[in-house]
Amino acid sequence: MFAAMKTRLGLALLSGVLLVAVGAPAAQAQGPELKVSVVHALKKPGPKDPALSRVQGKLEKTFAGYKSFKELAKHQFTLGKGGPATLKLPNKKDATFDYKGKNGTTHKVAMTIGKNTFNLAIPEKRLFFQAGLKHEGGILVLALYLK
């Protein structure tokens, strides 16, 4: 009698464990950490922004027609496959970042500003610039870094 009860109890516990393992929703996969620096680039010379000291040279080289750069805002998000991260830009538009997955060391991110969506392939642990939005006599540059 005890052997039969032990067997039934063992089967009941095993069934419960299987139901929990199979029936429980999987935790949403998290993507990388995204750091965004919103930079205002102007064609007229101006003072160097100490907040941009680490990337000043890259900005000057990449945006050779622009002479001054000022960091307007800094944001940090953990991207998730199911939920986009949104930030308010100084030009009153929203930038939304929707994580689409990873391919080797490159991450796929859909960035939407207004009605425009850009499918970005952002390298891991390397600075990536997205620019072009006009703002107060210059442009906005989004300096993106994924880790």
N, C-alpha and C positions, 0 to 999 in steps of 0.2 A: 504494500500500500504506500509506504513512504517513497519507494523508488518511482512509482507512478506519479506521485505528487511532485517529486523533484523534477521529473521529466516535463510535466505540464508547466511547472513554474519556470523552468529553463526556457521552454518554447515561448512562453508568454513574454518573458524578459527579452528574448532575442527578437520577437516580433515587434515589441515596443521600440527597441533600439533601431531596428530597420525602418520603422515608420518615421521616427525622428530624423534619421539620417537621410532618407529619401524624400520625405514629405516637407522638411523644413526648407524654406526659401534660402537660396544661396546668398551670402552677404555680397553686397554690390562691390564689384571690383573697383579699386581706387586707382587712379592714374597718377601721374607725376605731380610734383609741386611746381606751380607756375609763378614766376616772379615777373611783374610787369612794371616798367618804369615809363611814365608818360613824359615825353620830352618835347619842348617847343623849340623848333629850329628856325632861325632867322638869317636872312642874307646879309644883314648889317652886322658889323663887328660889335661885340659886347664882352663883358667880363666872363671869365670861366667860372662855371658852377662847381663848387667843391664836391657836391653830391655826385657829380659825374666824373670825378677824377679817374676812376678805373676804366671808363669806357670812352673818355674824351677823344683819344686818338682814333679809335674805331669809328666814332661818329664823324669826325673831321674827314677821314679817309672815304667813308661810305657816302657821305653827303657833302662832297667837295664844294658845291656851290653855296653852301651855308657857312656862315662865319661865327655864329653864336648858338649855344645850346643851353637850355635851362630845364631842369627837372621840375615838372609841375605836380606830379603825384607818383606815389609808389603803392603797389598792391601785391598781395600774395594770396594764392589760392591752391587748394589741392583739387585737382581735376578728377572727376568721376565719370565713368562711362554713361551713366544715366542722367546726370544733371549738369547743365551748363553753369559756368561762373560768369557773372555780369559785373561790369564796372562802368561808372558814369565818367564820360570824357569831358574835358573843359569846354568843348564846343556844344555841350548839352545833348550829345548823342550817347547811346549805350554801346559798349563793345561786349559781345557775348562770346565766350570761349567754350566750345563743346568738344570734349575729348572723344576721339574716334578709335583710338588704339595705337599700338606700337608695331613698327616694322624694323627689326634690328635695333639700331640706336637712334632711329628717327621716330618721332611721335606725330600722329596725324591729329590735327586740331582744326575744327571748322570755326572760323572767326566771323561773326556777323556784326556789321555796323550799319545801322539803318536798314535798308532793303538789300544791301550787298553782302554776300557770303563769300569768303575766301577760304579755300581748302589749303591749309598750311602743312608743310612737312618740316617740322622743327627738330633740328638735331639735339640730342641729349647733351647737356652740360656745355653748350656753346651758345653764345649770344646770337640772337636772330632779330633783325629789324623789320618792322612793317610800318610803312609811312605813306604820306600823301594827302591826308585830310588837311584842308586849308584851315588856318586858325590865326587870327589877329596879325596879319601881314607875313605869316610864315606857314609852316606845316607842323603837324603833330607827328612825332615818331614814337612808335611803341617798341621799346626794347624788351624782348621776351627772352626768358631764360628758364629752361626746364631741367629739373633734377629729380 
